[in-house]
Amino acid sequence: MRVDLKGVHRVRMKLKDGRVREYHYAWRGKGAPKFWDSDSSIRPGSPEYLSALAACAPVAPLARGRFRDVIIRFLDSRDFLGLAPRTQKDMRTSFYHKTNGIDRKFGEIDTPAFDDPRIRRKVLEWRDKIGGKVGDDRLRHLQRLVKFGMDRALILHNHLRDIPSLYSSDRAEIMWTEAEIDAFVAGAPGQVGRILIVATETGLRPGDQVQLTRDHILPTPGGRRIVLRTRKRQRLASIPVTPRLAALIDAMPTSQHHLIVNKAGEPYSHENYLGDAVSEWRDKLKLRKELRLYDARGTAATRLFEAGADLKEIAVAFGWSIKHAAEVIERYVALSPQMADGIGAKLQRFRAAKQAEPGTSL
């Protein structure tokens, strides 16, 4: 695959054994660093390829005074290096995507162009053309770069503030019921049922579920808890081991280290496989099509709420912010038939008590 990138110098050489090797240099001229050759497993044009090129660019003349320089400085800053690995990977993809990446669209632009109010229109046209959640993610990462540029006095004005998102996915009202969980666990293979049990009992994202091991289970005065730092927000979660989760842990073979393993008894190599397995068996068992593994997280929080936990306790347990915990619980209270029945029963008892008082009628 040939990639047309301005400034990249390509050299093809024929070796003694007759093979032809191609070398890519960050620019043409003496001292230019080689960042890729044809023996590499990295595909030209991929985010990894462009990231390798960017790593050479601090000394590349083509970056000076252009927005590419802001990208390079950000990648080398504590602002970026302190982020979670998954967030870093997502940002690199946004920066160096071969067709609609930030560097491809804005890297060659002179940095002062971002001080011109008209840049907002250009950015919105670019975001709208990409569309959906990907477009919103690209914009969010570009906004992060502009803020970084302002902090470093490379950009004087931020014309990308307060841009509403294009994509809206409100799955608030979708939760697994107890009957659906029981039907799934009873009908799916054991290793797949365990995925849903862990999700509904811990409230963890799939990316955190795949890394759960026995080492994360610690004793407490009254039982056990799971302690780990969540991957996405790097918050420390302290999750009580429920009876159902305890039964799952106690049933694990002594040789099994991870809580969730595949059919071969090996840890899943990627978090996406968890959701895929749950969706596959959801369909086979003819459960609601809209149910997803991610929707199981709210179930875990609502159990704690029903048990009397307050918002702070729920937030600490799952590594959430108090705001997010409040939103989950608010939606549950509004949508749960059990909660509605409970409120109705309390109202009925209140009325009965008042009617029993002398001279009182309701």
GULUMBA-183317 format. One line per 8 residues: number of its first residue (from 0); their letters; for each residue x, y, z of C-alpha. Coordinates in Angstrom, 2 decimals, always signed. Example, Ala and Ser with C-alpha at 12.3 -4.5 7.8 and 13.67 -1.06 7.14 Angstrom:
BEGIN
0> AS> +12.30,-4.50,+7.80  +13.67,-1.06,+7.14
END
This chain:
BEGIN
0> MRVDLKGV> +0.00,+0.00,+0.00  +1.45,+3.37,-1.00  +0.69,+6.30,+1.24  +1.06,+9.85,-0.04  +2.41,+11.77,+2.94  +4.11,+15.09,+2.32  +7.72,+15.15,+3.48  +8.22,+11.37,+3.79
8> HRVRMKLK> +11.29,+10.22,+1.84  +11.13,+6.70,+0.42  +14.18,+4.74,-0.66  +14.10,+1.37,-2.43  +17.25,-0.79,-2.40  +18.07,-4.11,-4.00  +19.91,-6.45,-1.66  +22.63,-8.92,-2.65
16> DGRVREYH> +20.21,-11.82,-2.47  +17.93,-10.14,-5.01  +15.27,-8.99,-2.56  +14.05,-5.41,-2.69  +13.66,-3.52,+0.56  +11.98,-0.14,+1.03  +12.94,+2.38,+3.71  +10.90,+5.38,+4.85
24> YAWRGKGA> +12.62,+8.44,+6.34  +10.88,+11.26,+8.18  +12.16,+13.76,+5.59  +14.68,+14.05,+2.78  +18.20,+15.08,+3.67  +21.18,+14.35,+5.86  +20.36,+13.15,+9.35  +16.75,+12.25,+8.56
32> PKFWDSDS> +15.64,+9.39,+10.85  +14.41,+6.10,+9.36  +11.09,+5.18,+10.97  +9.90,+2.24,+8.80  +11.20,-0.48,+6.46  +9.48,-3.17,+4.45  +10.52,-5.91,+6.89  +8.32,-4.30,+9.53
40> SIRPGSPE> +5.01,-5.86,+10.49  +3.50,-2.36,+10.67  +1.26,-1.55,+7.71  +2.04,+1.75,+5.93  -0.72,+4.25,+6.59  -1.82,+2.58,+9.82  -2.02,+4.54,+13.11  +1.15,+2.73,+14.25
48> YLSALAAC> +2.98,+3.84,+11.08  +1.89,+7.45,+11.46  +2.71,+7.40,+15.16  +6.25,+6.22,+14.35  +6.56,+9.08,+11.87  +5.27,+11.55,+14.45  +7.87,+10.35,+16.97  +10.57,+11.60,+14.57
56> APVAPLAR> +8.88,+14.89,+13.89  +10.09,+17.04,+16.81  +13.24,+17.67,+14.76  +11.46,+17.63,+11.42  +11.27,+21.01,+9.67  +7.83,+20.12,+8.29  +6.28,+20.28,+11.78  +7.48,+23.69,+12.90
64> GRFRDVII> +4.78,+26.32,+13.14  +2.07,+23.91,+12.06  -0.67,+22.23,+14.04  +1.26,+18.96,+13.70  +3.70,+20.42,+16.20  +0.89,+20.68,+18.79  +0.06,+17.00,+18.25  +3.69,+16.00,+18.67
72> RFLDSRDF> +4.15,+18.05,+21.82  +0.95,+16.62,+23.31  +2.06,+13.02,+22.64  +5.29,+13.74,+24.49  +3.60,+15.46,+27.45  +2.48,+14.20,+30.84  -1.05,+15.14,+29.77  -0.95,+12.23,+27.33
80> LGLAPRTQ> +1.48,+9.84,+29.01  -0.58,+9.92,+32.21  -3.71,+8.64,+30.45  -4.89,+5.03,+30.55  -3.43,+2.81,+27.78  -6.85,+2.38,+26.15  -7.37,+6.16,+26.04  -3.90,+6.65,+24.56
88> KDMRTSFY> -4.66,+4.11,+21.85  -7.99,+5.76,+21.00  -6.33,+9.17,+20.78  -3.53,+7.92,+18.52  -6.17,+6.48,+16.20  -7.95,+9.85,+16.12  -4.72,+11.70,+15.48  -3.34,+9.43,+12.76
96> HKTNGIDR> -6.29,+7.72,+11.08  -5.34,+7.39,+7.42  -8.56,+8.84,+5.97  -10.08,+11.24,+8.52  -7.45,+11.65,+11.21  -6.69,+14.98,+12.85  -3.13,+15.09,+11.51  -4.30,+14.32,+7.98
104> KFGEIDTP> -6.92,+17.10,+8.09  -5.24,+19.78,+10.18  -1.58,+18.78,+10.60  -0.35,+20.93,+7.70  -2.33,+24.00,+8.81  -0.39,+26.85,+10.39  -1.12,+26.82,+14.11  -2.34,+30.48,+14.20
112> AFDDPRIR> -5.25,+29.39,+11.97  -6.87,+28.02,+15.13  -7.07,+31.60,+16.43  -9.37,+32.48,+13.53  -13.09,+32.05,+14.40  -13.67,+30.47,+10.99  -11.81,+27.35,+12.14  -14.98,+26.33,+13.99
120> RKVLEWRD> -16.88,+25.98,+10.71  -14.04,+23.95,+9.16  -13.92,+21.63,+12.16  -17.69,+21.13,+12.19  -17.74,+20.30,+8.47  -14.98,+17.73,+9.07  -16.77,+16.26,+12.12  -20.15,+16.13,+10.35
128> KIGGKVGD> -18.64,+14.34,+7.35  -17.28,+11.61,+9.62  -20.55,+11.48,+11.56  -21.80,+9.42,+14.48  -19.86,+8.57,+17.60  -16.56,+8.38,+15.70  -17.01,+11.97,+14.56  -17.74,+13.06,+18.13
136> DRLRHLQR> -14.65,+11.23,+19.39  -12.45,+12.89,+16.75  -13.82,+16.30,+17.75  -13.36,+15.61,+21.46  -9.72,+14.67,+20.88  -9.16,+17.76,+18.71  -10.65,+19.91,+21.48  -8.15,+18.31,+23.88
144> LVKFGMDR> -5.30,+19.28,+21.56  -6.51,+22.88,+21.25  -6.77,+23.22,+25.04  -3.25,+21.80,+25.36  -2.05,+24.30,+22.73  -3.59,+27.16,+24.71  -1.94,+25.99,+27.93  +1.41,+26.07,+26.12
152> ALILHNHL> +0.73,+29.48,+24.52  +0.79,+27.94,+21.04  -2.87,+28.90,+20.49  -4.43,+32.07,+21.85  -8.17,+31.42,+21.47  -10.36,+28.36,+21.79  -13.06,+28.50,+19.12  -14.06,+24.86,+19.65
160> RDIPSLYS> -15.86,+25.26,+22.99  -19.45,+24.16,+23.60  -20.00,+22.08,+20.47  -22.90,+19.65,+21.04  -22.46,+15.99,+20.19  -23.96,+14.46,+17.06  -24.36,+10.99,+18.51  -26.84,+10.17,+21.23
168> SDRAEIMW> -27.25,+6.63,+22.53  -29.55,+6.56,+25.54  -29.80,+2.97,+26.72  -30.83,+4.09,+30.19  -34.06,+2.13,+30.27  -32.44,-1.16,+29.18  -31.60,-3.42,+32.10  -31.46,-7.18,+32.56
176> TEAEIDAF> -34.27,-8.45,+34.77  -33.66,-11.21,+37.29  -35.75,-13.57,+35.18  -33.63,-12.81,+32.10  -30.40,-13.33,+34.02  -31.63,-16.67,+35.37  -32.79,-17.80,+31.91  -29.47,-16.82,+30.36
184> VAGAPGQV> -27.33,-18.56,+33.00  -29.47,-21.69,+32.80  -29.38,-21.89,+29.00  -25.90,-20.68,+28.03  -22.68,-22.69,+28.39  -21.10,-22.37,+31.80  -18.22,-20.15,+30.70  -20.63,-17.74,+28.98
192> GRILIVAT> -23.05,-17.65,+31.90  -20.15,-16.69,+34.14  -19.61,-13.57,+32.04  -23.10,-12.29,+32.78  -22.88,-13.25,+36.46  -19.64,-11.31,+36.91  -21.09,-8.32,+35.04  -24.32,-8.16,+37.06
200> ETGLRPGD> -22.63,-8.80,+40.39  -19.66,-6.41,+39.99  -20.88,-3.61,+37.69  -17.52,-3.69,+35.89  -16.97,-2.90,+32.22  -15.90,-5.82,+29.98  -12.37,-4.37,+29.84  -12.13,-4.73,+33.61
208> QVQLTRDH> -13.88,-8.10,+33.72  -11.27,-9.76,+31.49  -8.48,-8.84,+33.90  -10.20,-10.04,+37.09  -8.11,-12.68,+38.88  -7.93,-14.30,+42.29  -5.36,-11.65,+43.23  -8.11,-9.00,+43.14
216> ILPTPGGR> -10.14,-10.84,+45.81  -9.31,-9.69,+49.33  -10.75,-10.70,+52.72  -12.88,-8.34,+54.79  -14.06,-8.70,+58.42  -17.41,-9.93,+57.14  -16.53,-11.70,+53.91  -14.62,-10.80,+50.74
224> RIVLRTRK> -14.32,-7.92,+48.30  -12.84,-7.25,+44.85  -10.34,-4.40,+44.68  -8.96,-3.15,+41.38  -8.27,+0.07,+39.52  -10.64,+0.51,+36.58  -9.01,+0.82,+33.18  -11.07,+3.64,+31.71
232> RQRLASIP> -11.11,+6.17,+34.53  -8.32,+4.75,+36.72  -10.59,+4.84,+39.77  -10.16,+2.32,+42.57  -13.21,+0.06,+42.87  -14.01,-1.85,+46.07  -16.80,-4.30,+45.25  -18.43,-6.59,+47.79
240> VTPRLAAL> -18.42,-10.27,+46.84  -22.10,-11.20,+46.77  -23.30,-14.72,+47.57  -23.79,-15.48,+43.87  -20.34,-14.20,+43.01  -18.86,-16.08,+45.96  -20.41,-19.32,+44.66  -18.86,-18.67,+41.25
248> IDAMPTSQ> -15.42,-18.05,+42.78  -15.61,-21.08,+45.06  -16.57,-23.31,+42.11  -13.46,-22.31,+40.13  -10.83,-25.02,+39.67  -7.78,-24.37,+41.83  -5.69,-24.03,+38.67  -7.90,-21.26,+37.25
256> HHLIVNKA> -6.52,-17.80,+37.94  -8.90,-15.55,+35.96  -12.56,-15.36,+36.95  -13.66,-15.38,+33.30  -12.17,-17.86,+30.85  -13.16,-19.24,+27.45  -14.17,-22.79,+26.53  -10.53,-23.88,+26.53
264> GEPYSHEN> -10.04,-22.53,+30.05  -7.88,-19.63,+28.86  -8.40,-15.92,+29.58  -10.15,-14.04,+26.78  -7.63,-12.23,+24.58  -9.91,-9.21,+24.05  -12.82,-7.68,+25.93  -15.02,-7.63,+22.80
272> YLGDAVSE> -15.26,-11.41,+22.88  -17.25,-11.18,+26.11  -19.99,-9.05,+24.58  -20.01,-11.16,+21.42  -20.52,-14.37,+23.41  -23.34,-12.88,+25.46  -25.09,-11.49,+22.36  -24.79,-14.83,+20.56
280> WRDKLKLR> -26.46,-16.75,+23.39  -29.00,-14.01,+24.02  -30.25,-14.64,+20.48  -30.10,-18.41,+20.80  -32.19,-18.20,+23.97  -34.60,-15.74,+22.31  -34.19,-13.03,+24.92  -34.78,-9.35,+24.16
288> KELRLYDA> -32.65,-8.30,+21.16  -31.74,-4.97,+22.73  -30.00,-6.57,+25.73  -26.23,-6.25,+25.78  -23.53,-7.19,+28.23  -22.88,-3.53,+29.01  -26.49,-3.11,+30.17  -25.81,-5.52,+33.03
296> RGTAATRL> -23.82,-2.86,+34.91  -26.91,-1.04,+36.12  -28.29,-4.24,+37.62  -25.38,-4.49,+40.03  -25.86,-0.92,+41.23  -29.59,-1.31,+41.76  -29.02,-4.36,+43.95  -26.86,-2.31,+46.28
304> FEAGADLK> -29.44,+0.47,+46.26  -32.21,-1.95,+47.17  -30.01,-3.26,+49.98  -29.84,+0.24,+51.45  -26.49,+1.50,+50.08  -26.26,+5.25,+49.53  -24.88,+6.94,+46.41  -21.38,+7.39,+47.85
312> EIAVAFGW> -21.15,+3.70,+48.74  -22.33,+2.68,+45.26  -19.85,+5.07,+43.60  -16.94,+3.72,+45.67  -17.96,+0.12,+45.07  -17.89,+0.37,+41.28  -15.31,+3.09,+40.77  -17.97,+5.49,+39.46
320> SIKHAAEV> -18.43,+9.18,+40.07  -21.25,+10.07,+42.45  -22.95,+11.87,+39.56  -22.97,+8.72,+37.42  -24.22,+6.61,+40.32  -27.03,+9.10,+40.90  -28.03,+8.97,+37.21  -28.15,+5.17,+37.21
328> IERYVALS> -30.22,+5.01,+40.36  -32.54,+7.80,+39.22  -33.32,+5.88,+36.04  -33.86,+2.69,+38.02  -36.29,+4.30,+40.42  -38.28,+5.68,+37.49  -38.33,+2.45,+35.51  -38.38,-0.38,+38.04
336> PQMADGIG> -41.79,-1.97,+38.57  -40.53,-3.37,+41.88  -39.72,+0.14,+43.06  -43.16,+1.37,+41.99  -44.79,-1.51,+43.89  -42.69,-0.72,+46.95  -43.73,+2.93,+46.92  -47.34,+1.90,+46.42
344> AKLQRFRA> -47.17,-0.48,+49.37  -45.70,+2.22,+51.60  -48.45,+4.62,+50.57  -51.11,+2.01,+51.33  -49.66,+1.37,+54.79  -49.52,+5.10,+55.43  -53.17,+5.54,+54.47  -54.22,+2.56,+56.58
352> AKQAEPGT> -52.38,+3.98,+59.59  -53.94,+7.40,+59.15  -57.43,+5.93,+58.74  -56.96,+4.05,+62.01  -56.43,+7.33,+63.85  -59.57,+8.70,+65.52  -61.33,+11.40,+63.47  -59.05,+10.98,+60.45
360> SL> -60.13,+10.20,+56.90  -58.13,+10.14,+53.64
END
